[in-house]
Amino acid sequence: MTFKPSAGDASGLAWFKSSYSTADGPSCVEVAATPRTVHVRDSKDVRLPSLGFAAAAWADFVPYAVDVPEKKR
């Protein structure tokens, strides 16, 4: 899978927090989708750069992430 830092201002994107994230937990991930790119960022510090993945690469990744047993995350 290839990834790159997202270019430009990502503040105009509609970000969605992972259902596995908690307000005070260590796993805080948000995603925002555009027609060609899925952006991923750390919701604990949204000033950090986000990562951008091609939609096809993200689609390949999601089933893997869903199948990982909870204790291995």
C-alpha positions as CSV (number, residue, x, y, z in Angstrom):
1,M,0.0,0.0,0.0
2,T,1.3,3.4,-0.8
3,F,0.6,6.5,1.2
4,K,1.6,10.2,1.1
5,P,1.0,13.2,3.3
6,S,-2.2,14.9,2.3
7,A,-1.5,18.1,0.4
8,G,-3.3,21.4,1.0
9,D,-5.7,22.5,3.6
10,A,-7.7,19.5,5.0
11,S,-9.9,21.7,7.3
12,G,-12.7,21.8,4.8
13,L,-13.2,18.0,4.8
14,A,-15.9,16.2,6.6
15,W,-14.0,14.2,9.2
16,F,-15.4,11.1,10.9
17,K,-14.0,9.6,14.1
18,S,-13.4,5.9,14.3
19,S,-16.0,4.0,16.4
20,Y,-13.0,2.4,18.2
21,S,-11.8,5.9,19.4
22,T,-12.7,7.3,22.8
23,A,-12.4,10.8,24.1
24,D,-9.5,9.9,26.3
25,G,-8.2,6.7,24.7
26,P,-4.9,6.2,22.8
27,S,-6.5,5.2,19.5
28,C,-8.0,8.3,18.0
29,V,-8.3,8.1,14.3
30,E,-10.4,10.2,11.9
31,V,-11.1,9.8,8.2
32,A,-12.4,12.0,5.5
33,A,-13.2,10.8,2.0
34,T,-13.0,12.7,-1.3
35,P,-13.7,11.1,-4.7
36,R,-10.1,10.0,-5.2
37,T,-8.5,10.0,-1.8
38,V,-9.2,8.9,1.8
39,H,-7.5,11.1,4.3
40,V,-6.6,9.8,7.8
41,R,-5.5,11.9,10.8
42,D,-4.8,11.7,14.5
43,S,-7.8,13.3,16.1
44,K,-5.8,14.1,19.3
45,D,-3.8,16.7,17.3
46,V,-5.6,17.7,14.1
47,R,-2.8,20.2,13.4
48,L,-0.5,17.3,12.4
49,P,-0.4,16.4,8.7
50,S,-2.9,13.8,7.6
51,L,-2.1,10.9,5.3
52,G,-3.8,10.4,2.0
53,F,-4.6,7.0,0.5
54,A,-5.9,6.2,-2.9
55,A,-9.5,5.0,-2.6
56,A,-8.5,1.5,-4.0
57,A,-5.7,1.1,-1.4
58,W,-8.0,2.1,1.4
59,A,-10.6,-0.4,0.1
60,D,-7.9,-3.1,0.2
61,F,-6.9,-2.1,3.8
62,V,-10.3,-1.9,5.5
63,P,-11.2,-5.6,5.4
64,Y,-7.8,-6.5,6.9
65,A,-8.3,-4.0,9.7
66,V,-11.8,-5.3,10.5
67,D,-10.4,-8.9,10.7
68,V,-7.6,-8.2,13.2
69,P,-8.7,-9.6,16.6
70,E,-9.3,-7.0,19.2
71,K,-6.4,-8.1,21.4
72,K,-3.9,-7.6,18.6
73,R,-4.9,-4.0,17.9
